[in-house]
Amino acid sequence: MRFDYDESADALYIAVSDDESHVARTVQIDTGTLVDVDEKGSVVGIEVLRPARDWPMQEIIDTYTLPLDVVKRLRFFFGPDAPYKTFPFVRSSAGVLASA
């Protein structure tokens, strides 16, 4: 899983798969949340506009099959008790994503 944040657009792309070239369709979850899926319906990536807001992460987890490690990371970074609700993310010296 990889995070790409565009500060000028205030948009976060969460790459769930290493191969983003296999996006078959994009599903709009709400006005600021899009899910890219492959031909089998597996999540390739998630785009979130204004990611510091409460976005429907749990709906995505409930609707799509995601690897358990991805679900755990999403809940850690974006769940109700998430310590990193501010953007942009940067790498800390420990190699963990942290807020700038």
N, C-alpha and C positions, 0 to 999 in steps of 0.2 A: 504494500500500500504506500502511495506517495501523495504528498500534498503539494499543490502548486497554487500559490496565491498571487493574484494580480491586484496590486494595491490601487492602481488608477481606476480600475473597474469595480473594486471591492468585491471580487469574485474569487471563490475557492473551488478548485477542481481536485477531487479526491480520486486518484487513479487506483481502482481496486485490482485491475488486471495489468500486467506488464505490456499487453498487446492491445493498445487502444485502436488499432486499425480494424478491428473486428466489430465495430459498433454497427448494429443492424438498424436500430431505431432509438429514438430519444423519447422518454415519457416525462411529461410535465406533472410533477406532484403537487406543487403550488406555484404561485406567480414567480417565485425566486428559487425554485428547486427543480432540477432536471436530473433524470437518471438515464445514462447510456447503457443499453443492454445489447448482448450479442444475439445471434440467430436462435440460440437455445433459451433465451430469456435470462441468462446470467448477467449480473451487473458487471460492467466494464469500468464505469466511473460515475461519479456524482458531482454535479455542478451546483454550487450554492452561492447566490447573490446575497450580499450583506450577511456573511456567515456568523457574525457575532449575535445575530438575532436567534430566537428559538425557531428552528426549522424542523420539518417533519422527519427527523432521523428515525424515530421509532416506527413510523409508518413504512419507511423503506425497509427496515429490518424485518418487519412483520410480513411485508408483501413479497420480498425477493429472497431467494436463497443466497446467503453470503457465507464465506468461510468464517468459522468461529473466531479466528484471530482478528479478522476484519471487524466483526461485530464488537469484540472487546475493545479494540482501539477506537472505534466510533463512539462507543459509550464513554470511554475514558476522556476523550477530547471534547465531546459534544453533549454528553448526558447532563442530567439536572445538577449533578455535583461536579461538573467539569472544572478543573483548575485553570484551563486555558481558553477563556471565552473572548480574549482580545486578539486582534490581528494587527500586523502580520506575524506569522510564526517565523521563528529563526532557530537555527541549530545552536544548542548550548554546547559548552565544552564537553559535557558528558554524552553528547550525541543524541540527546532527547529533544524533541521539539518543544520550544518554549515561546512565550510571547515576548515581543520586543518592547 
